[in-house]
Amino acid sequence: MKALVYLGPGQIAWKTVPAPSLRQPTDVIVKITSTTICGTDLHILKGDVPTVSSGRVLGHEGVGIIEEAGSAVRAFKKHDRVLISCITSCGKCEYCKKQMYAHCEDGGWVLGHLIDGTQAEYVRIPHADNSLYHVPEGADEEALVMLSDIFPTGFEIGVLYGAVKPGDVVAIIGAGPIGMATLLTARFYSPGKIIVADTDPARLELARRFGATHLVNTGEGDPVDRILALTRDGVDVAIEAVGLQQTFDICQRIVRPGGHIANIGVHGKSVDLSLQRLWSQNITLTTGLVNTNTTPMLLKTVQSKTLAPEQLITHRFDSKEIMKAYEVFGNAAQEHALKVIISHAEHDGRQA
């Protein structure tokens, strides 16, 4: 089969690799119909995730059709259309019983990280009964790809960990895909203000369309002063959605006493924590890897049209164009890209 293979920092290739096969009776093989690229994939490509070895098939998001199911799989069968969770969970260990699926003792974030992922024609999904979701009849499958990772991540690690409440002043620092997913799901809780900060005017204008009440261009003047001017004494919830020292600093400087800093961004380097100032401010600082325990709820909001994930899709590519898709996604500001969809043409059978 064809797959997107990581060959070391700065190097990827769309090449022929052996097709996956069942290894455990709880596995399934999924034929991928649509997948996407995540900011985390770009971090891998930069060498920020050293646990990813050369030769790994990347990708942890997607929708597809079950090609083969192991003998112990009960909830799914051949030909079922499924949404793939970015987090693999056994459903039985101590962490899974706490719904901390990200820390599953035989799973967690393994796809495109520790085992081969979804940017391929086929993928093996371990613990299928707990790591897949049925695609509802008539659903927009491209939209559902957004529920593999970014919407659960934005909602859980940004909105829920940040404890967004009705009337809150919320600042989202970074208007990339994860920042936008956070914005759209923060609206579930009717915050009083949603301030979105970014350097890209086009993304800021899109954030306004998605429901941001105030926009701050971080490239024009001091963003901290401009955000504080929109508040009484700071924001209730400051959400870091980039993964840089500069954006983390903004969050530390704009949060009000008793407020929350929710860090979503993937940090490839350590950051300075201004604890000498924050310790007396009764600040809650949270970080996290998505658990995807909210995916069933988010699926319902998509079905009810409360949430429209397809709004984030800006570019579409055939799988043969995946290298171009990486180029576009990696130059998102210039290309005005948010999320890209990579689709596979229908094909028959697997070739080893």
C-alpha positions in Angstrom: 0.0 0.0 0.0 1.0 3.7 -0.2 1.7 5.6 3.0 3.3 8.9 4.2 6.5 7.8 6.0 8.6 9.8 8.4 12.3 9.4 7.5 13.8 11.6 10.2 13.7 15.4 11.0 12.7 17.3 7.9 12.1 14.2 5.8 8.9 12.5 4.7 8.0 10.4 1.6 4.8 9.0 0.0 6.0 5.5 -0.7 5.0 1.8 -0.9 5.1 0.0 2.4 3.8 -3.4 3.6 0.0 -3.3 4.3 -1.0 -3.9 7.9 -2.5 -7.1 9.2 -4.3 -8.2 12.3 -2.0 -8.8 15.3 -4.5 -9.2 18.1 -8.1 -10.5 18.1 -9.2 -7.0 19.3 -7.7 -5.3 16.1 -9.4 -4.1 13.0 -8.0 -3.0 9.6 -9.5 0.2 8.3 -9.4 1.3 4.7 -8.9 5.1 5.0 -11.3 7.2 3.0 -10.3 10.6 4.4 -7.5 11.8 6.7 -5.8 15.1 7.6 -2.6 16.7 8.9 -2.3 17.9 12.4 0.0 20.5 13.9 1.5 17.6 15.9 2.6 16.0 12.6 4.6 19.2 11.9 6.2 19.0 15.3 7.2 15.5 14.5 8.7 16.6 11.2 10.7 19.3 13.0 12.1 16.7 15.4 10.2 17.9 18.4 8.9 14.4 19.2 12.0 12.1 19.4 9.9 9.1 20.3 8.8 8.9 16.7 11.2 6.6 14.9 12.4 6.7 11.2 10.1 4.6 9.1 6.9 5.4 11.0 3.7 6.0 9.0 2.3 9.3 10.2 -1.2 10.4 11.0 -3.7 9.9 13.8 -7.0 11.2 12.4 -9.4 9.8 9.8 -12.6 8.2 8.7 -12.7 4.9 6.9 -14.4 1.5 6.2 -13.6 -1.6 8.2 -11.8 -4.1 5.9 -11.2 -6.8 8.4 -12.1 -7.3 12.0 -10.5 -9.5 14.7 -12.4 -12.4 16.3 -12.8 -10.5 19.6 -14.2 -7.3 18.1 -17.9 -7.0 19.1 -19.0 -3.5 18.3 -17.8 -3.3 14.7 -17.9 -5.6 11.6 -16.6 -5.6 8.0 -17.9 -2.7 5.8 -18.8 -0.5 8.8 -17.9 3.1 8.3 -16.0 4.4 11.3 -14.4 7.5 12.8 -10.9 6.8 14.2 -10.0 8.3 17.5 -6.5 9.8 17.8 -6.3 8.0 21.2 -6.3 4.3 21.4 -7.9 2.9 24.6 -8.2 -0.7 26.0 -11.1 0.3 28.2 -10.0 -2.0 31.0 -6.9 -0.5 32.7 -6.9 1.9 35.7 -6.5 5.0 33.5 -9.3 4.0 31.1 -11.6 3.4 34.0 -11.0 7.0 35.0 -11.7 8.1 31.3 -8.0 9.1 31.1 -7.7 7.3 27.8 -4.6 9.3 26.8 -2.7 7.3 29.5 -4.1 3.9 28.6 -1.6 1.3 29.7 -1.8 -0.4 26.3 -2.7 2.6 24.1 -2.9 6.4 24.4 -1.5 8.4 21.6 0.1 5.6 19.6 -1.2 6.1 16.0 1.4 7.9 13.9 3.7 8.0 17.0 4.5 4.5 18.3 2.7 2.5 15.7 1.9 3.2 12.1 -0.9 5.8 11.5 -3.7 7.0 9.3 -1.9 8.8 6.5 -2.0 5.7 4.5 -4.4 3.5 2.4 -4.9 1.2 5.4 -4.3 1.3 9.1 -4.4 -1.2 11.9 -6.5 0.0 14.9 -5.8 -1.8 18.2 -8.6 -2.1 20.8 -11.1 -1.3 18.1 -14.2 -1.5 20.3 -12.9 1.4 22.4 -11.1 3.3 19.8 -13.6 3.7 17.0 -17.0 5.3 16.6 -19.7 4.5 14.1 -20.3 7.1 11.4 -24.0 8.1 11.6 -26.1 7.6 8.5 -25.9 10.5 6.1 -23.1 12.3 8.1 -20.5 14.5 6.4 -17.5 12.3 6.7 -15.0 15.1 6.0 -16.5 17.0 8.9 -16.2 14.0 11.2 -12.4 13.8 10.5 -12.3 17.0 12.6 -13.6 15.0 15.6 -10.6 12.6 15.5 -8.5 15.1 17.4 -8.8 18.9 17.1 -12.3 19.3 18.4 -12.0 17.0 21.4 -8.6 18.6 22.1 -9.9 22.2 21.9 -13.0 21.3 23.9 -11.3 19.2 26.6 -7.9 20.8 27.1 -9.0 24.4 26.4 -12.7 24.8 27.3 -13.3 22.1 30.0 -9.8 22.3 31.7 -10.1 26.1 31.5 -13.5 25.9 33.2 -15.2 28.3 30.9 -18.5 29.5 32.4 -21.3 31.7 31.2 -20.3 35.4 31.2 -16.5 34.7 31.4 -14.0 36.7 29.5 -12.0 34.2 27.5 -8.8 34.9 25.5 -7.6 32.4 22.9 -4.0 33.0 22.0 -3.5 31.5 18.5 -6.1 31.3 15.7 -4.8 28.1 14.1 -7.0 25.0 13.7 -6.9 24.1 17.4 -7.6 27.7 18.5 -10.6 27.8 16.1 -11.9 24.5 17.5 -11.6 25.9 21.0 -13.5 29.1 19.9 -16.3 27.1 18.4 -16.7 24.8 21.4 -16.3 27.6 24.0 -19.5 29.1 22.6 -21.4 26.1 24.2 -20.9 27.9 27.5 -22.0 31.5 26.5 -18.9 33.4 27.6 -19.4 37.2 27.8 -16.4 37.9 25.6 -14.2 35.8 23.4 -10.9 37.6 22.5 -8.8 35.9 19.8 -5.2 37.0 19.3 -3.0 36.1 16.3 -0.6 37.6 13.8 -2.6 36.7 10.8 -5.3 39.2 9.8 -7.1 36.6 7.6 -7.4 34.1 10.5 -8.5 36.9 12.8 -11.3 37.8 10.4 -12.3 34.1 10.2 -12.4 34.0 14.0 -14.8 36.9 14.0 -17.1 34.9 11.6 -16.9 32.0 14.0 -18.0 34.1 17.0 -15.0 36.0 18.5 -16.2 39.2 20.0 -12.8 41.0 20.0 -9.7 40.5 17.8 -6.1 41.4 18.7 -3.3 41.3 16.1 -0.3 40.4 18.2 2.0 41.9 15.6 0.7 45.4 16.2 1.7 46.9 19.5 1.8 45.2 22.8 -0.9 42.5 22.8 -1.0 42.3 26.6 -1.9 46.0 26.9 -4.5 45.6 24.2 -6.1 42.6 25.7 -6.1 44.1 29.2 -7.8 47.2 27.9 -10.8 45.0 26.9 -11.2 43.7 30.5 -11.6 44.9 34.1 -8.4 43.4 35.5 -7.6 40.5 33.1 -9.3 37.5 31.5 -11.1 34.7 33.4 -9.6 32.1 31.0 -6.4 32.4 29.0 -6.0 29.6 26.5 -2.6 29.0 24.9 -3.1 27.4 21.5 0.3 27.7 19.8 3.1 26.2 21.9 5.6 29.0 22.1 7.3 31.0 25.0 5.8 34.3 23.6 2.2 33.0 23.5 2.6 31.4 26.9 3.9 34.7 28.3 0.9 36.5 27.0 -1.4 34.1 28.9 0.6 34.5 32.1 0.3 38.3 31.9 -3.4 38.6 31.0 -5.0 36.2 33.4 -6.9 37.8 36.3 -6.7 36.7 40.0 -8.6 33.4 40.4 -8.4 32.8 36.7 -7.3 29.8 34.6 -4.5 29.3 32.1 -5.3 26.3 29.9 -2.3 25.3 27.8 -3.2 23.3 24.6 -0.1 24.1 22.5 2.5 21.5 21.9 5.8 22.9 23.3 9.0 21.6 21.8 11.0 23.6 24.3 10.7 24.5 28.0 9.1 27.8 28.9 9.6 30.2 31.8 6.9 30.1 34.4 6.4 33.4 36.2 5.6 31.7 39.4 7.1 34.6 41.5 4.1 36.6 40.3 1.4 34.0 39.8 1.7 32.2 43.1 -0.3 34.8 45.0 -2.9 35.3 42.3 -4.8 32.0 42.9 -4.2 30.9 39.3 -5.0 27.5 38.0 -2.7 26.2 35.3 -3.7 23.2 33.3 -2.1 21.2 30.5 -3.0 17.9 28.9 -3.1 15.4 26.2 -6.6 14.9 24.8 -8.6 11.9 26.3 -11.3 11.9 23.6 -13.9 11.0 26.3 -16.1 13.9 24.9 -16.2 12.5 21.3 -19.6 10.9 21.7 -21.1 14.2 22.9 -19.4 16.1 20.1 -20.8 13.7 17.6 -24.3 14.5 18.9 -23.6 18.2 18.5 -22.6 17.7 14.9 -25.7 15.6 14.2 -27.9 18.3 15.7 -26.0 21.0 13.7 -25.0 22.8 16.9 -21.4 22.3 15.7 -20.2 22.5 12.1 -16.6 21.2 12.0 -16.5 21.5 8.2 -16.1 25.2 8.6 -12.4 24.6 9.3 -11.7 22.8 6.0 -9.9 25.1 3.6 -8.1 22.7 1.2 -8.8 19.3 -0.3 -6.2 16.9 -1.8 -6.1 13.4 -3.3 -3.8 11.1 -1.5 -1.3 11.3 -4.4 -0.9 15.0 -3.6 -0.1 14.4 0.1 3.3 16.0 -0.2 1.7 19.1 -1.6 -0.8 19.0 1.3 2.1 19.1 3.7 3.6 22.0 1.9 0.3 23.9 2.1 -0.4 23.1 5.7 3.2 23.9 6.7 2.9 27.3 5.1 -0.6 27.9 6.4 -0.4 31.7 6.7 0.7 32.2 3.1 -1.8 29.6 1.8 -4.7 30.7 4.1 -5.0 27.1 5.3 -6.7 25.8 8.4 -7.4 22.1 7.9 -6.7 20.1 4.8 -8.6 16.9 3.8 -6.7 14.1 2.1 -9.0 11.6 0.4 -8.3 8.2 -1.2 -9.9 7.2 -4.5 -11.8 3.9 -4.2 -9.6 0.9 -4.8 -9.9 -2.8 -4.5 -8.1 -4.9 -2.0 -4.7 -4.6 -0.4 -1.3 -5.3 -2.0 1.4 -6.5 0.4 
